[in-house]
């Protein structure tokens, strides 16, 4: 065999080997989706959702409704959202409607909201969950509205955080730490997020949000979740500060 042919074959083998090596982690994680251990399945789903595991999209979509572990179903819904799998929307709706009411139900509704946006079908489903009388579905509906940058979603969470079981209230407080507190910080308002939350603290948050909460402020406050550039975020903070001072001085 001529020398140039041997060199060409060796180069092709090296390229092929590198490609297989690069793909191997994805296929290995897909294999782990079938593990008997739910912790292993959850870890695999999260890694596939965070590493552009598009080859695993059908498998992840299947887990949303088929996996027996609610945390795996929740992780699969989040991964589908991160991967932009619009076909997973129906699977998420089905899982929310069929599985027992719990934290994973609420989290899946938030993933659905980010995946679809406020489409008529998504809005109708969220409204249905809001009227269900099931605490976590109601909270999930409020989270979905917040993900759509609707101030009413935060108001609903503030009301929900003062009722229900200790476990439910703790869940809602964590969502308020995720949504409200970073948004307030955008304009220099600091709320103490440590437990316990007194009625006075809720009252202060509700009073501030009822007058200051806007779609634009919520959108800018949640921008870190969307990976917005830090410089852009700083410019947005300065614009909000300027508007706040202008209103205080009666200039706006």
C-alpha positions as CSV (number, residue, x, y, z in Angstrom):
1,X,0.0,0.0,0.0
2,X,1.5,3.4,-1.0
3,X,2.6,5.6,1.8
4,X,0.1,8.4,1.0
5,X,-2.8,5.9,1.2
6,X,-1.6,4.7,4.6
7,X,-1.5,8.3,5.8
8,X,-5.0,9.0,4.5
9,X,-6.4,5.9,6.2
10,X,-4.7,6.7,9.5
11,X,-6.1,10.3,9.3
12,X,-9.6,9.0,8.7
13,X,-9.4,6.5,11.6
14,X,-8.2,9.3,13.9
15,X,-11.1,11.6,12.8
16,X,-13.6,8.8,13.2
17,X,-12.2,7.8,16.6
18,X,-12.5,11.4,17.8
19,X,-16.1,11.6,16.6
20,X,-17.0,8.4,18.4
21,X,-15.2,9.6,21.5
22,X,-17.1,12.9,21.5
23,X,-20.4,11.1,21.1
24,X,-19.8,8.4,23.6
25,X,-20.8,10.4,26.7
26,X,-24.2,11.2,25.1
27,X,-24.9,7.6,24.3
28,X,-23.7,6.5,27.7
29,X,-26.1,8.9,29.4
30,X,-28.9,7.7,27.2
31,X,-28.1,4.2,28.4
32,X,-28.3,5.4,32.0
33,X,-31.9,6.6,31.4
34,X,-32.8,2.9,31.7
35,X,-31.1,2.5,35.1
36,X,-33.2,1.0,38.0
37,X,-31.9,3.8,40.2
38,X,-33.9,7.0,39.9
39,X,-31.0,9.1,41.1
40,X,-28.9,7.8,38.1
41,X,-31.8,8.5,35.7
42,X,-32.3,12.0,37.1
43,X,-28.6,12.8,36.7
44,X,-28.5,11.5,33.2
45,X,-31.6,13.5,32.2
46,X,-30.1,16.7,33.7
47,X,-26.8,16.2,31.9
48,X,-28.5,15.5,28.6
49,X,-30.6,18.6,29.0
50,X,-27.6,20.7,29.8
51,X,-25.3,19.3,27.1
52,X,-27.4,19.7,24.0
53,X,-28.4,16.0,24.0
54,X,-30.6,16.3,21.0
55,X,-30.2,12.6,20.2
56,X,-32.0,11.9,23.5
57,X,-35.0,14.1,22.8
58,X,-37.5,11.2,22.1
59,X,-36.3,9.3,25.2
60,X,-36.5,12.3,27.4
61,X,-40.0,13.1,26.1
62,X,-41.0,9.5,26.9
63,X,-39.8,9.8,30.5
64,X,-42.1,12.8,31.2
65,X,-45.1,10.5,31.3
66,X,-43.7,7.1,31.7
67,X,-41.1,7.3,34.5
68,X,-42.4,6.1,37.9
69,X,-40.4,8.7,39.8
70,X,-41.9,12.2,40.0
71,X,-38.5,13.9,40.2
72,X,-37.3,12.1,37.1
73,X,-40.5,13.3,35.3
74,X,-39.8,16.8,36.5
75,X,-36.2,16.7,35.4
76,X,-37.3,15.3,32.0
77,X,-39.8,18.2,31.5
78,X,-37.1,20.7,32.4
79,X,-34.6,19.0,30.0
80,X,-37.2,19.1,27.2
81,X,-37.7,22.8,27.8
82,X,-33.9,23.4,27.7
83,X,-33.7,21.5,24.4
84,X,-36.7,23.3,22.9
85,X,-38.7,20.2,22.3
86,X,-42.1,21.6,21.4
87,X,-43.5,18.2,21.0
88,X,-43.0,17.6,24.7
89,X,-45.6,20.2,25.6
90,X,-48.4,17.6,25.3
91,X,-46.5,15.1,27.4
92,X,-46.0,17.7,30.1
93,X,-49.7,18.6,30.1
94,X,-50.6,14.9,30.3
95,X,-48.2,14.3,33.2
96,X,-49.5,17.3,35.1
97,X,-53.1,16.2,34.6
98,X,-52.5,12.5,35.5
99,X,-49.9,12.5,38.2
100,X,-50.6,13.2,41.9
101,X,-50.5,16.8,43.0
102,X,-47.0,17.7,44.3
103,X,-43.9,19.8,43.9
104,X,-43.0,18.2,40.6
105,X,-46.4,19.1,39.3
106,X,-45.8,22.8,39.9
107,X,-42.2,22.7,38.5
108,X,-43.5,21.0,35.4
109,X,-46.0,23.8,34.8
110,X,-43.1,26.3,35.0
111,X,-41.2,24.3,32.4
112,X,-44.3,24.1,30.2
113,X,-44.6,27.9,30.4
114,X,-41.0,28.5,29.4
115,X,-41.2,25.9,26.6
116,X,-44.4,27.1,24.9
117,X,-44.8,30.7,25.9
118,X,-48.3,32.1,26.5
119,X,-49.9,30.3,23.6
120,X,-53.7,30.0,23.7
121,X,-53.5,26.3,24.5
122,X,-50.9,26.8,27.2
123,X,-52.9,29.7,28.8
124,X,-56.1,27.6,28.8
125,X,-54.3,24.7,30.5
126,X,-52.7,27.0,33.1
127,X,-56.1,28.6,33.8
128,X,-57.6,25.2,34.3
129,X,-54.8,24.3,36.8
130,X,-55.4,27.6,38.6
131,X,-59.0,26.6,39.1
132,X,-58.3,23.0,40.1
133,X,-58.2,23.6,43.9
134,X,-55.1,21.4,44.1
135,X,-52.4,23.5,45.9
136,X,-49.4,22.6,43.8
137,X,-51.2,22.9,40.5
138,X,-52.5,26.3,41.7
139,X,-48.9,27.3,42.6
140,X,-47.6,25.9,39.3
141,X,-50.1,28.1,37.5
142,X,-48.9,31.1,39.4
143,X,-45.3,30.1,38.5
144,X,-46.3,29.8,34.8
145,X,-47.7,33.3,34.8
146,X,-44.5,34.6,36.4
147,X,-42.4,32.8,33.8
148,X,-44.5,34.7,31.3
149,X,-43.6,37.9,33.2
150,X,-47.1,38.6,34.3
151,X,-47.1,40.5,37.7
152,X,-50.2,38.7,38.7
153,X,-48.2,35.5,39.0
154,X,-46.0,36.9,41.8
155,X,-49.1,38.3,43.6
156,X,-50.7,34.9,43.5
157,X,-47.5,33.3,45.0
158,X,-47.5,35.9,47.8
159,X,-51.0,35.0,48.7
160,X,-50.3,31.2,48.5
161,X,-47.3,31.5,50.7
162,X,-49.5,32.4,53.6
163,X,-51.7,29.3,53.6
164,X,-51.6,25.5,53.4
165,X,-49.3,23.0,55.0
166,X,-45.8,23.9,56.3
167,X,-44.3,22.0,53.4
168,X,-46.4,23.8,50.8
169,X,-45.6,27.2,52.3
170,X,-41.9,26.4,52.3
171,X,-42.1,25.4,48.6
172,X,-43.8,28.7,47.7
173,X,-41.3,30.7,49.7
174,X,-38.5,29.1,47.7
175,X,-40.2,30.2,44.5
176,X,-40.5,33.8,45.8
177,X,-36.8,33.7,46.6
178,X,-36.3,32.7,42.9
179,X,-38.7,35.2,41.4
180,X,-39.5,38.2,43.7
181,X,-36.3,38.8,45.6
182,X,-33.9,39.0,42.6
183,X,-36.5,41.3,40.8
184,X,-36.6,43.6,43.8
185,X,-32.8,43.8,43.9
186,X,-32.9,45.1,40.4
187,X,-34.1,48.5,41.8
188,X,-32.2,48.3,45.1
189,X,-34.9,46.9,47.2
190,X,-33.7,44.2,49.6
191,X,-36.1,41.7,51.2
192,X,-34.9,39.2,53.8
193,X,-35.4,35.7,52.4
194,X,-34.4,33.8,55.5
195,X,-36.9,31.7,57.4
196,X,-39.3,32.2,59.1
197,X,-41.4,34.7,57.1
198,X,-43.6,36.8,59.3
199,X,-47.0,38.2,58.2
200,X,-45.4,41.6,58.3
201,X,-42.7,40.5,55.8
202,X,-45.4,39.2,53.4
203,X,-47.4,42.5,53.9
204,X,-44.3,44.5,53.0
205,X,-43.7,42.4,49.9
206,X,-47.3,42.6,48.8
207,X,-47.4,46.4,49.4
208,X,-44.2,47.0,47.4
209,X,-45.2,44.6,44.5
210,X,-48.7,46.1,44.2
211,X,-47.3,49.5,43.4
212,X,-43.9,48.6,41.7
213,X,-44.4,45.2,40.1
214,X,-44.5,45.5,36.3
215,X,-44.0,43.2,33.4
216,X,-40.8,45.0,32.4
217,X,-39.3,44.8,35.9
218,X,-40.1,41.1,36.2
219,X,-38.6,40.4,32.8
220,X,-35.4,42.2,33.7
221,X,-35.3,40.7,37.2
222,X,-35.5,37.2,35.9
223,X,-33.0,37.7,33.1
224,X,-30.2,35.7,34.9
225,X,-32.4,32.6,34.3
226,X,-32.3,33.4,30.6
227,X,-28.5,33.8,30.5
228,X,-28.6,37.5,29.8
229,X,-25.2,39.3,29.6
230,X,-24.1,40.9,32.8
231,X,-23.4,44.3,31.2
232,X,-26.9,44.4,29.7
233,X,-28.3,43.6,33.1
234,X,-26.4,46.5,34.7
235,X,-27.7,48.9,32.1
236,X,-31.3,47.7,32.8
237,X,-30.7,48.2,36.5
238,X,-29.5,51.8,35.9
239,X,-32.5,52.5,33.7
240,X,-34.9,51.3,36.5
241,X,-33.1,53.4,39.0
242,X,-33.4,56.5,36.8
243,X,-37.1,55.9,36.3
244,X,-37.6,55.4,40.1
245,X,-35.8,58.6,41.0
246,X,-37.7,60.5,38.3
247,X,-41.0,59.3,39.7
248,X,-39.9,60.3,43.2
249,X,-39.0,63.8,42.0
250,X,-42.2,64.1,40.0
251,X,-40.2,64.4,36.7
252,X,-41.8,61.3,35.1
